Amino acid sequence: MYLLDILIIMIITGLIGGAVNYLSDSNKVTDTSKFKRSLLECLFLGFAATIMIPFFLKLADSSLLQDINIKNEKNGSYSVFCKENLALPFAQNYLLWSAYCLLGAAAGMKFIELLISKVLTQAEKQELQEKVQEKVKADKKKIENLLATEHLMTSTSNSENQIITKSVQTGVQKSIGPIKYPGDPQKGRFGCKNKDNGRTLSVEYTDSRIKDFLNLIITVSTDSPNHPFEGDLYLYLHDSFAKSLIKIEADGKEKVSYEIPSYGAFTIGASADDGRTLLELDLSELKNFPEDFRNR
């Protein structure tokens, strides 16, 4: 029978609250003191507001209705309006329920609009959280794939570097000088000239999709079409790259290029013609490159 008690309270408080809303200053036009809504409209809004009280308590994570039901079952009572039940301690829950219903009914349309706004806000938050979670999952998957790819590339690059290094130790590297600058390991090892023996080492750049990076276009070309490369070309990059030693088939060609993204400037070394041609270019000295890139 506690549900009947709840409904009776809602009807009574809906009438009282609707009347309060009708007589309140917010329902009167300031200049003329006329009522904005009729009494019937206010009573209807009062009933509508009391019907929404359970939903309001649900949003507020209140267990008031459950407490009323549980205490009724424990005491074996059927109605709070029975004379013997009026003094029971659980009657305070009915008073609290009455207060909620009365406040909702007195607020009328404002209370209803508040609930609507709260529901929409929670729905938007939930939708946003779902989108964020989906993005986090997608980004996590991308990162995992990137790490796995980077690990594979690094492992492969290390193997390739070892193979290439072994293949050039007999002739090419004998003519390359020792590392003088650990921070820029190729600097000063290749003669400090970007032109020699009819060959030219040059670098251009384009904007990269990666923030703060530039896409480097490294080119080694011959000065005469009658003087093509002999053998393979080797590019020596900064040791921070996954592949710091690049082997390019250049035999019989007049121009070869290699592209790689870079965050900052470094010295590029090149060896061609079976080690007879050594070239070197320090990107930090190229004035056509952005200053912030050259200083990194």
N, C-alpha and C positions, 0 to 999 in steps of 0.2 A: 504493500500500500504506500510505500514511501514515494513512488512515482506520482501517485495522486496528490500527495502533499506538495511535491515539487510543482505540479501543474497549478494547484490552487494558489501557491505563493506567486507563481508567474502571472496569473490572471490578476491577482490583487495588486501586486507591485506594478504591473503594466498599466492598470487604471490610474493608480496614484502617480506613478512617474509620468504618464502621459499628461495628466492634469498639471503637474509641476512644470513640465516643459511648455505647456500652453500658456501658463501664467508668468513664465520667466521673462526677464528683460530681453533676452536674446531673441524672443519670438515677437518682439514689438518693434515697429518702425519708430526710430528716434524722434522724428519731427512730428508725426501725427499720433503716436501712441496706438496705432492700429496693429492688430495681430497679423503676422505674416502667414501663419497657418491656422486653420480652423481647429476647434477642439477635437473633432472627429479625426482629422489628419494626425494630430498629436497623439491621440489614443492609439491609432493604428501603428504609428511609428514606435510607440512605447511597447506594444505587444511584439512588434517585429524585433525590437532590440532585446527583449527578454528571451525570445526564442533563440537568439544568437549567443546568449550567455554561456551555455555549455561549450560552444565552439571557442569562445573567448578563453574559458578556463583550460580548454585543451591546448590552446596556443601558449598559455601561461604555465603549462605543465602542472596545473593544480589538480590535486586528488580529492577535492571537496566532495563531489558526488559519490565517489567510491567510499570515502569515510562515512558518509551518511548511510549508505547501504550496509556497510560492514557493521557499524554500531547498531543499526536496527536489527540485523540478524542476530547479533550477540545478545541483545536485550529481549529478543522475541517480541518486539513491539510492531504494530501494524500502522500506526499513524501518530504523528507528533501532536495532532490536535486532540487526541484522547486526553482526558483530564489527568489520568495517572502518569502520562508521559511528559507533561509540560515541564516538570521539574527535573527531568533526566539531564545528565551532563551533556549528552549529545545534542540537546536542543540548540546549543550555541552554533552548531554547524548550520542549522536551519536559519538562524538569525543572520549568519554570514551570507548564506545563499540569498536571503531576502534583500540584504544590503546590495549585493552585486546586481540583482535584478532591478532594484529600485534605481540604482545609479545609471544602469544602462537605459532604462525606460525614460528617466529624466533627461538624459543626454539626447535620446532620440536619434535623429539623422546623423548627428556628429559621431555618435558611438558606432553606427553602422558604417559610416565613411571611414572611420579609424580602422575598423576590422578589415574592410575591403582593402585599404591601403597596406595594412600589415600583411594580409594574405598575398597581395601582389608583390610586395617587397620580398617576402620569404620565397616566393616562387622564382623571382628574378635572381635572388641569392643562390638558390639551389641550382638553377640553370647555369649561373656563372661558375659555381663550384664544379659542376659536372664538366663544363667546358675547360676549366683550369685543370681538372684531373685528367681529362683526355689529352690536353696539351702536354701535361707533365709526363704522361705515359709515352706520348709520341716523341717528346724530346729525349726522354730516357732511352727509348729504343734507338733513336738517332745517335745518341752519345755512345751507347754500347756498340752499335754498328761501326761508328767512327773509330772507337778504341780498338775494336777487333781488326778493322782494316789497317789502322796505323801499326798495330802490333805485327800484322802479317807483312806489311810493307817494310817495316823496320827489320824484321827477321830476314826477309828476302834481300833487302838492300845490303845488310851486313854480309850476307853470303856473296852477293854480287861484288861488293867492294873487295872482299878477300880474293875472289877469283880474278878481278881486274887488276888488283894490286900485284898479284903474283905474275900476271901476264906481262906487266910493264916493268917489273923490277930489273929484268935483264938489260934493257937499253934506256928506256925513257927516264926512269927515276934517278938514274946515275947522274943525269945532267941537271936535276932539280936540286936547289939548295936546301939547307936545313931550315926548320921552323925557327923564326926569329921573334915572332910576335904571337904568343899563345892565344890572345884575344882575337887575332885575325891571322889564322895559321898560314894562309897562302901569300901573305904580303912579303915581298922581297925575295921570293923563292924562284921567280920566273924571269928575272932580269929587269923588272919594273918598267917594261915598255909594252904598249898594246899594239905596236907595229914592228914587224921584223921579218926578214927573209921573204918579203913579198906577201906577207899575211897580216890581216888586221882583226883585232878582237874589239868588238863594240857591243854595247848594251842599250836597248830601248825599253820602255815600260808602258804598260796600260793599266788602267784602274782594275783592281781585283774585287771580286764579290765579297771577299773576306775583309772585314773592317780593319783599317790601318795598314793593310798589305798592298803591295804593288806586284803586278804580274811582270816578271823580268823576261825579256826576249834576248837571249845571249846569242850573238852571231859571230862566227869566224869565217872570213872570206879571203879569197885570193885577189891580188891586185891585177893579175893578168889572166885571161882565159887560157893562155898557153902554159900556165904554170899551176896545174891542179894539185890537190893534196895527194900525198903519198902515204898510204896506210891509214890507220884509224886516228881519230881526234879524241883527246882526253881533256875533259873539263874538271878542274879541281875547285870545289865550292867550300864554303864554311862547314866545319865539322858538326854544326848543329842541325844540318839537313839530314834527313833519313838516308838519302843517297848523296854523299859528298864527292864521290868520284864517278864521273859519267863517261861512258865509252860510246862514241858515235862513229858509225861507218862513214868515212869521208874519202876513201881512195878514189881518185879520179874526179872528184867533185870540186866545184869552185866556191861553194858556199854551204855552210851547215848552220843550223840554228837549234836552240834548246830553250824551252820555256819552263819557268818555275816561279811560284809565288814566294815573296820574301817580305819580312817585317822591317828589316833594316839593311843598311849598307854593309858591304864586306868586299874583300878582294877576291877576284876570280883569276885563277891560273889556267893556262891552256898549253897543251903539248901536242904538236903535230909533226908530221913527216918523220915518224919513228924517232922522235925526241930531238930532231935537229932544229925544230922551231919552238921557241918558248915565248909565250905572251902573257901579259899580266895587266889587269885593270882594276883600279880601286874605285868602287862606286861612290864613295864619300867625296871624291874629287870631281864628280860630274855635276856641273852647275845647273844642267837642265833637269836634274832630279829634285823633288821637293826637299826643302831644307830639313824638315822634321824627319824625313826618311834617312837623309844623309847623316844626321846626328844620332840615329839609333844604332 
